[in-house]
């Protein structure tokens, strides 16, 4: 039996590596995959887009050549890629890894992906294109406050849970009530079972010190600019896609597009991009702490010890 096969049997069906952006997740996943013969499966909602390799800090071509990587850059930026679509793709990647006797290593920072993976997913029927377009038109014409007020009249429970400035989620909740006649919250209570049930995986959340993390985020954003992120965003902007699409809201993208339009200096755009990324990292800490208690919280400097324990368990004799 190969090391990958032993690892999967001993550890469970998968290993999950989560954490805020720039916390060292990719290096840990790569090391584990190299040690066990595993496959790295993306669980980051922005790294799925092929248009955004640099600005989302996807694995390098060199790293992708060292071990198998799945679900990176396989979606066009024009697609409104959903959690449900990711779960469908993740199920195929998981099945493929198991068939090959490889340890599946899910890595990313998108809490909804990990929650769907381990707790199941609500099943909302497809929203008709005309309903979606009508809601987005009203959003652009009347503004997010008016749309939230409309949602509050029609689905007060959903409206209460949403930030008044959260354009995408407000639009989504209104689309669902219009298309199905039911609250999005009701759909969330009825869903599919998880791909990875309880006790079938090991999960870690890398938790660096905040000041160190923020410094790494700032340095990495500057490094991405030096590596060609602005040109990447320029190519994306030239496609004139709907600004509500997820790819158009990746951290740094809106501000860099404003720079390209002459509205901001490059330093102003970079400052916004760095700040947005830091704020997102803060929200990741809060979300994982409250929503995913099965994850073990580990300092990045202790992550190799956590990894070694998994590898040693995988190699232990029967």
N, C-alpha and C positions, 0 to 999 in steps of 0.2 A: 504494500500500500504506500502511495506517495505521501510526502509531508503534507501536501495540500489536503489529501483525503483524511489523514489523521487529524489535522487541525480542525476540519469542519466537524468531525465526529466528536472530538473532545470539547471544543469551544461551544458548539451549537451550530446553527445553520449559517451564522454570519457574525462579523464583527462590525460595529458601528462606531465611527469616529466623527464627532461633531465638535463645534467650538466657534467662537467669533472669528471673523475674518482676520487673517494675518497671525493666527495663533500657532501655526506650525503643523496643521492637520495633514497637509499633503506629504510632508517629509515622513511623518509617522506612518501614514498609509503605505507609502512606497516601501519603507523599510520592512513593514509587516508582510507586504506582498512578495518582496524579494526573499524573505526568510521562509515563508510557508508555501510559495508557489501559488499565491492568491491572485485574485482579479480585483482591481480597483473600480468601484461603481460610483459615479457622480451622484451626489444628493444636494447639489447647489442649483437653485432655480435660474441663476444667470449664466452659469457655465454650460448650460445646455445649448446656448445660442452660438452658431458657427461664426457669426459676425463679430463676436466679442471675445476673442482669445486674450488679448493683452489687457484690456480694461477690467476684465474679471479675474485675472491672474490664474488662467487655466494651466494645467500641467504643461511643461515644455515638451517639444517633440522628442527630446532625448529621453525624458522620463517615460513618455508613452511607449517608447521603443523598448524599454527595459522590462516592463510587465504589462499585461493586458489592461487596458482602460476602456470602460464602457460608459455611454450616455454623456459624453463630452462633445460639444459642438455638433450635435446631430439634428438641430432644429433651426429653421430659418427665422430670422428676426421678425418677419412679417406674421409669424404664427403667434396667437395668444395661447401659449402653452400652459396647460393647467396642471394642478396637482394630480388629478385623475389620469391625465395622459402620462405623467411621469410614473405613476404607480403601474400602469399597464406596461410601460417600457422596462421598469425595474423588475417586474415579474418575469419577463422574458430573460433579462440579464441574470437574474437569480437562478432560473431554471437551467440556463446555459452553463453557469459556473458549477452547479451541482452535477450536471451531466458529465462535465470534464473533471470532476473530482477536485475542483479548486475552491479555496476558501473565499467566499464573497466578502469584500471589505467596502462597506458603504461609507462615503466620506463627504462632508459638506457642512453648510451652516444654515440650511433652510429647515426651520423647525417643523413646518407643515409636512414636508416630505417625510421626515423621521416619524412624526406622529401617525401619518397615514400608513407608513411601513409597519409600525409596531402596535397600532391601536385600531386600524381600519380606516375606511374612507366613506364619507357620505356620497350617495349617488344622486346627483341632480340631473334631470333630463337635459339634453342639449337645448340651448336657448336659440330660438329662430333668429336668423340674421336680421330680419326687419325689426324685431323687438330690440336687439342689441344696438342696432344703428340708431333707432329712435331715441333710446336712452342716452346714448353718447351725444347725439345732436342737441338734446335738451341740456345736457351737462355743459357743453361748450357755449350754448346760447344764454342759459340762465344762471350758470355758476353752480358750484358745489353746495353752497348753503341752501339754495332753492331746491336742489335735488334731495338733500337730506331732509328738508321740511316735508317734501312729498312722501319720502320713505316713512317719516314719523307718522304721517296720517294713515298710511296703508299697512305698515308693519312696525309698530312702535317698539316691540321687543328688539328687533334687529337694529333699529336706529339708535336705541340707547347704548348699544355695545360698540358703536363705531365712532371713531374720531371725526369731528366735523370737517376736517381737511382731507380725509382719506377718500380721494376721488374714486379710485378703482373699486374699493370694497362697497362704497355707497352705491355706485353704478351697478355692481354685481348683485347686491341685495335687491335693488329695484327691478333689475332684469328678471330675477327669479320669481318675485311676487307677481310680476306682470305675465310672465310666460306660463307659470304653473298654478297661480292662485294660492300658493302656499309659501309660508315663510322659509327663508334659507335655514333658519334654526331648526325647523321641523325636519327638513331634509337631512340635516347633520345628525339627527338622532337615529336615522335609518340608513345603514350603510353596509358595506362589504367587510368581511373579516380581514384581519391583518395578514400580510404576507409572512411576517415573523411573529408568531405568538409568544407570549411570555415564557421566559426560560429557554428560548431557542437561540439566544444571541448574547453577546457581551457588548456593552455600550459605554463609551467614554466621552466626556465633554472636557476639552482642554480649557483651563481657566487661568490665564496669565494675569499678573498684576496689571491693573488698569493703566497706570502711567507707562509701563513698558509696552503694553499693547498699543496704546495710542501713538507712541513714538514709532513703533513698527508700521502702523497704518500710514502715518504721514510719510515715512521714508519709502514705503512700497508704492504709494501713489506717485511720488516724484520719480521713482524708478520706472514705473509704467509709462509716464510721459516721455522719459528718455528712451524707452524701448519702442516708441511709435504709437502710443495710445491715441494721440490727437489725430493722426492720419487714419487710424481705424475708425474713430468716431466721425471723421469727415466723410468717409465712404458710407457709413451708416446714414448720416444725415442726408446724403445725396439721394437716398432712396425715397425720401419724403413719406415715410411711414406714419401711421397714426401715433401721435405722441402718447396715447394711453396704453399702447402695447408694452408688455413687461420689458422687452429689450431696450426700449427707448427710455426707461426709467432706471437703468442700471446706475449704480453709484458713479458719479462723475460725468455720465453721458449728457444729462440736460444742461449742466453748467458749461461743458466744453462745446456743446452746440451753440449756446448763447455767445461764447467767445468767437466761434467761427462766424457768427452773424454780426460781429462787431459790437455786441452789447456789453461784453466784459473783457477785461484784460486776461491774459493767460494766467497770471498769478491770482487774480480774483476768482477765476473759474477753478483753478487748482485748490484754492482755499476752501471753496464751497464743496468740492469733491471730497477733500480730506475730512471736513467737518461732517458731511452726510455719512461718510463711512464710519466715523467714530460714533455717531449717534446710533447707527444701525447695530454696531457691536454692542453698545449698551443695551439695546432692546433684545439682542440675542441672549445675553446673560439672563435677563428677566424672564424671557419666554421659556427657555429650557428649564430654568429652576422651577417654574410653576406647572409646566405642561408635560414634562418628560422626566419624572422622578426615577425612572429605571436607569438613567445615565449616571455613571460614576464620575465625579468631578475630580480632575487631576491637574496639578500644575504642569506646564510644559516640560519643566526640568525633571519631573518625575515620570514623564510619559514612557521613557524607555524601560523603566522598571515595570510599568503596567504591561507594556508590550512583551517584555521578557517572561513575565508570568504566564501570559497566554501561550507563548511559544514553548515554554517548558511543559505546560499542561498538554500541549498538542503532541509533544515528543515522549511523554511518560508512557511506560509500558502498561499493558493491560494487567 
